[in-house]
């Protein structure tokens, strides 16, 4: 599946290490929460970028104290009807001040890209024949917002006051 970041397709830099699979000797890795918790010291000692993938049942509080060691947090959407990852992205950005990549993975749909971006996601893994065009469509859907979110765009109230 293509990765979309900053309105363009990017190359995957992280090797996904599933469960107890062997870690590569070098290079960025993306591990699940259980692997991070079990091998935290060894992963840090590698000196490479580290990402952690959280399922929708795993809240960011589990890695809050370790965010300075991570360059990527991938949040899973197991189904488009499960919106917990939206809240998790906001927590990562607003409560914990995470500046790294927050990636949406799983059941990511065009219709949700705009809202995912508004809540703090900056990278999207989704199935599309034309991901850049889909991004443009998603961003053009709305121009005025009522709720403040992690992307710092002004709300309707803030715009009226100007």
ABEGO torsion letter per residue (X at the ends): XBBBBGGBBBBBABBBBBEABBBBABEBBBBBAAAAAAAAAAAAAAGBBBBBBBBAABBAAAAAAAAAABABBBBBBABAABAAAAAAAAAAAAAAGBABBBBBBEBBBAAAAAAAAAAGBABBBBBBABAAAAAAAAAAABABBABBBAAGBBBAAAAAAX
